[in-house]
């Protein structure tokens, strides 16, 4: 049996997919126990008034029920759940977040775009190492982050409200790569 105090979970409620990582800390090293990714396409459920559809919310909650099964032995203080662009934008995000917190037994923090950019950079910096200057670009479902830095230190952080799912739904609804659609985008 694993000591629960050595277990940690991170959950990312992205605009296109939800991710969960469960790790165990052993003598200063991290061992990945489970990594789950589900394509939820939450951003595809936003209408022109930025209202999240019931179907999109249901897809998200279904995924969170799966995630919740992996959180039972992890102390609350060692679980972090964050939400990004779509839940920053959705006018009815509160409804989704309230049910999400009930399902997970843990609150969900909607992070600002700059914090999302910082966390993305930290993930890249810690997994690739080195002290060189770098540019990190993350094109997500609801936003795009651009970050510059050296080593683990960021120098510039940008989060743009343009993601692959939101732009597809807004400008390429007919799924055609036409001159007119590109001009509209």
N, C-alpha and C positions, 0 to 999 in steps of 0.2 A: 504494500500500500504506500502511495506517495504521501509525503508530508505536505499537507495543504498549504502551509506557509511558504513553501518553495514554488508554488504555482502562480502564474500570472496570465491574464488574458487581455488582449487588445482587440476591440471591434471597431471597424470603420464602416459607417453607413454612407457609402458613396452614391453618386447620382446614377451610375450605371450598374455597379455591383457592390455587394456587401462582402466584407472580409472579416474573418476571425482567426486570430493566432493565439494558441495556448502554448506556453513555454514553462519549463522547469529550470530554476536556477540551481546549479550544483557547483559549489566551490568557485564562484565567480564566473562560471561559464553558463551559457544558455543552451538548453536542449529543446528543440521544437518537438512538441508532443502532437499537436494537430494544427493544420492550416486548412481552412475551409473558405472557398470563394463561391458565391452564387450570383449569377447575373439576374438582377431584380428589375433593372431599367426603371427606377423610380422617376427619373427625369422625364421619361416618355409619358408619364401620367400627369404632367403639368399642362393645364390649358392656357389659353391666351391671357387669362386674368391671374395666372400663377396659383390656381387652385389645384391641389393634388387629387386625382380621381380616387374613388373608393377601390377600384381594381388595383391601382398601383400600391395603395396602402396595404391592401390584403396580401399582395405579393411580398411586400416588405415584412409584414408581420409573420407570414408563413416561414420565411427564412429565419427570422429571429427566434421562432419556436425551436427550430433545429439547433441554433446556436445555444439557446438556454440549457439544453441537455448537457452541454459541456462545461457549464459554469458552476455546477452544484457544489464541488469541493474546493472552490477558489474563494478566498476571503474577499469580501466586498472592497476592501482598501486596495486590492491588487487586480482590480478589474477597471479598465477604462473603455468607455464607449463614446465615440465621437461621430458627429454627423457633419456633412459638408454642404456643397453648393445648393442642391435641390431643397434641402430643409432650411437653408438660410433664406431661400427665395419664396417658398410656398407660404401663402397667406394662412393656410390651415395646418401648418406644421405642428402646432400645439396638439391637435387631435392625434396625429400620427405618433408624436413623441410620448404622449401620455400612455397610450396603449403599448408602445415599444418598451417603456420603463416597467410597466406591469408584467409584460412577458419575460423580460430579462431579469426582473428583480433588482434593477440597477438604473440610475438616471442616465440619460443621454445628454451629452454636452454638444451643442451646435457651435462649432468653432468658426472663427473669422477666417477669411481667405488668406490673410497673412500668416496666421498660425498654421493653417493647412500647408502653406508653402514652406514654412520653417520645419515642420515635421517631415515633409517629403525630403527636404534637403538633408536633415539629420539621418534619415533612413539610408539615403544614398551614401552619405559621407562615412557612416559607420560600417556599411557593408563593402564599400570599395576601398576604404583606407586612403592613405597618402595625404600630403599637405599641399598638393598642387591646387591652382585656381581651377574652378569648374563652373559650368553653367548647367543647371538641372532644369529640365522642362518636363512637366507632367500634364498631358492632355487628358482630362477626365471627362466624365459624362456631362457635367454641368458647369465646369470651370477649367481654366488652364492656369497652371502656376509656373512662374519663371523665377529662378533663384540663382544668384551668383554668390560665390564664397571661396574661401581657401581652407583646406582641411575641414574641420567641423564648424567653423565660424562663417555665418552668412554675412554678406555685404549689402545685398539688395534683395528685396522680396516683392513680388508682384503676383496678384491673383486677378485674373480677368474673367468676367462672366460670359465665357464662351466655351462650351464643351461640345463634344462630338454628338451626344444625344440631343441636347437642347437645340443645337444648330440644325441637326437633321430634321427634327420635328418642326422647327420654325421656318427654315428656308428651302428644304428639300423634301417637302411632304410627298411629292410624287416619286421620290427616290431616283430622280434623274439629275445627272451632272450636266446641266445645260448652262449656256452663257447667261440666260435670264436668271436662273437660280443663283449663280455665283454673283451676279450684279446685285441681287437683292441681299445677299449675305454681306 
